[in-house]
Amino acid sequence: MKAYERLLRYTSFNTVSDSDCDSSPSTPEQLNFARYLAEELTALGIEASANEFGYMYAHIPSNAARGVPKVGFIAHLDTSADAPSENIRPRLITNYDGGDIILENGQVLSPAEFGVLSSYKGCDLIVTDGNTLLGADDKAGIAEIVTMAEYLVKHPEFKHGDIAIAFTPDEEIGRGTKHFDLQTFGADFAYTVDGGSFGQVQFENFNAASATVTVSGRSIHPGNAKYKMINAISVAVELDSMIPADARPQNTEGYEGFYHPTSIEGTVEKATLKYILRDHDAEELIKKKATVMRAAARLNEKYGGQVVTVGISDSYRNMADIVSRRPEILQLARRAISSAGGTPVSDPIRGGTDGAALSYMGLPCPNLGTGSHNHHGRLEFACVQEMDKCTEMLIAIAGLAAQ
Ligand SMILES: [Zn+2]
């Protein structure tokens, strides 16, 4: 079976995760899907099982010489809550003509806006009907890993080392590694298959922190407020105006970090303003935290006393510090991409990945492309031929690691 056929089948599982639910996994459908995948792998003759937390582990024993590394492949079961995921109806477009793709609901997938489409002229695409996301993030990754596994067991003449597979829940809500069992997984290093274009080998992600700014105002009847009232709402807005306007998500790309206000709520007496702070450079992130603290200090000076307080907490770190010490892991992926006919590209991830957390837990774990794009929205799509290439790449990694 081809990877895209698996993706089409997997989209029937609505595996949206739920950040408001504390259980693991956060939604029962993820557990159903994990069990389904364990059965699918078991039917292929692979040892696989899903545990109560919704983690599915599988192992394929080595048929190569002893002493070769055990390589892991990881993808996530859940899909984003940022777009509807109920009743996904994927559409296969064969021999894409390179023009606009009209979906329902007035949604248009246009190469003018999404340049990568131009390179897919003549390919087959999987798109949504315009009412939901596709869930190729990360079911394309799962489909490719399962298709790789099928290839390995059906081609005993193809030499590979021990292979570990994990499908994890709740990645989209930041809990993908909460119950990850490194011992059960057992790999020496791994790859998350959770990126965009075929050819991506990502190993740099943001350093991340969040800041909560709390403003305590002083309420006075507005008729008698002159020189007396401190309006917490106004002070919160004032603080935001002191944060560099060009260092916002809407004005940054590549290696540029940002300050991103994610919520503001308030009354005259009390206002709370939340930011996420991001930078690939750890030193720069420290400076960003200092900028927020300095703005608060200036306002306290201006208004007298502790009007503004700031709480800062770290979220995740750039895996580059870990992975760059193991260049052979990146090299292996790059050789596999070349052997599958691609060009390796290492663009920085403008976010975090489970691989970052795993890298700091002792399992170096860069991220690879899946051949899908526009994740988390109705315009999400996957390219059939790129998914095939990604599968080829995974098979090549398994083979090259055993040489
Ligand atoms: Zn993902």
Residues whose N, C-alpha, C, O or C-beta is under 5 A from the ligand:
A	BS01	ZN	D137 D138 D194
